[in-house]
Amino acid sequence: MKKNLLYLLALVCSLTLFAACSSDDDDSDNKNNENPPEEEAVITAPNVIGTYWGNLDISMIPDGSDQEIVIGDGIEKFITLSQVSNTEVKIELKDFELFINQQILKFGDIVIDKCEVKKGEGMSTFTGQQDLTFEGDAASLGTCPVTVTGTVEGGNADMTINVKVPALKQTVKVTYSGVKQVAEPSGT
């Protein structure tokens, strides 16, 4: 009888021990379910970085109007998209100028420091905005809000840059279509 009581006591102790361990495991699982791991950042910027060669079409849109007045068509230019972070790029259009009223108006560089890049099916999109103060002949225009939207698909970049010019009460709309340039491999 004492032997059976000893076996019963050993059985009860072992069941209690296993139940206690099982309870700890459940708490651990619940904690993971309550606080899911953070999502991994989607790396998108490298898909669009590079230098693109293409054409600018430039038009002016007076405030309060939908009418576009074309002031430049098929102007060949490079635009560079460089990586800022895993999901952001910097856009540079160097030496931007307009030919207006028989004069060349030099704006200098149009640079948007941070454009957010999102990857879709087969293409990436980017958007950004920044206030720019131009140099040179265009310094008198003051600070101008600039927005950019665009896509890159298969090495082709298309974008629209809108420069709101409060001093002139109009928006300069620049549409761009370009092809990514492939760098020559360096070597011996």
Residue pairs with C-beta under 8 A, 6 or more apart in sequence:
41 86
41 87
42 86
42 87
42 119
43 86
43 87
44 86
44 87
44 117
44 118
44 119
44 124
45 83
45 84
45 85
45 86
45 87
45 88
45 89
45 117
46 83
47 117
47 119
47 124
47 152
48 81
48 89
48 117
48 124
48 126
48 152
48 157
49 81
49 82
49 83
49 89
50 80
50 81
50 180
50 181
51 78
51 79
51 80
51 81
51 180
51 181
52 78
52 79
52 80
52 81
52 157
52 176
52 178
52 179
52 180
52 181
53 76
53 77
53 78
53 178
53 179
53 181
54 76
54 77
54 79
54 157
54 176
54 177
54 178
54 179
55 74
55 75
55 76
55 77
55 176
55 177
55 178
56 72
56 74
56 75
56 76
56 77
56 174
56 175
56 176
57 70
57 72
57 73
57 74
57 75
57 174
57 175
57 176
58 70
58 71
58 72
58 73
58 75
58 98
58 172
58 173
58 174
59 68
59 69
59 70
59 71
59 72
59 172
59 173
60 68
60 69
60 71
60 170
60 171
60 172
60 173
61 67
61 68
61 69
61 170
61 171
61 173
62 69
62 169
62 170
63 169
63 170
63 171
68 173
71 98
71 99
71 100
72 98
72 99
77 93
77 176
77 178
78 94
78 178
78 181
79 91
79 92
79 93
79 157
79 159
79 176
79 178
80 91
80 92
80 94
81 89
81 90
81 91
81 92
81 115
81 126
81 152
81 157
82 89
82 90
82 92
83 89
83 90
84 90
84 113
84 114
87 116
87 117
87 118
88 114
88 115
88 116
88 117
89 114
89 115
89 117
89 126
90 111
90 112
90 113
90 114
90 115
91 110
91 111
91 112
91 115
91 126
91 128
91 148
91 159
92 109
92 110
92 111
93 109
93 110
93 111
93 161
93 174
93 176
94 109
95 106
95 108
95 109
96 106
96 107
96 108
96 109
96 110
96 174
97 104
97 105
97 106
97 107
98 104
98 105
98 107
98 172
99 105
104 137
105 137
105 138
106 136
106 137
106 138
107 134
107 135
107 136
107 137
107 138
108 134
108 135
108 136
108 138
110 132
110 146
110 161
110 163
111 130
111 132
112 128
112 129
112 130
112 146
112 148
113 128
113 130
114 128
114 130
115 126
115 127
115 128
115 148
116 126
116 127
116 128
117 124
117 125
117 126
118 124
118 125
118 126
122 153
122 154
123 151
123 152
123 153
123 154
124 151
124 152
124 153
125 149
125 150
125 151
126 148
126 149
126 150
126 151
126 152
126 159
127 147
127 148
127 149
127 150
128 147
128 148
129 145
129 146
129 147
129 148
130 145
130 146
131 143
131 144
131 145
131 146
132 143
132 144
132 145
132 146
132 163
133 139
133 142
133 143
133 144
134 141
134 144
140 167
141 165
141 167
141 168
142 166
142 167
144 163
144 164
144 165
144 166
145 163
145 164
146 161
146 162
146 163
146 164
147 161
147 162
148 159
148 160
148 161
148 162
149 159
149 160
150 157
150 158
150 159
150 160
150 176
151 157
151 158
151 159
152 180
155 179
155 180
156 177
156 178
156 179
156 180
157 176
157 177
157 178
157 179
157 180
158 175
158 176
158 177
158 178
159 175
159 176
160 173
160 174
160 175
160 176
161 173
161 174
161 175
161 176
162 171
162 172
162 173
162 174
163 171
163 172
163 173
163 174
164 171
165 171
165 172
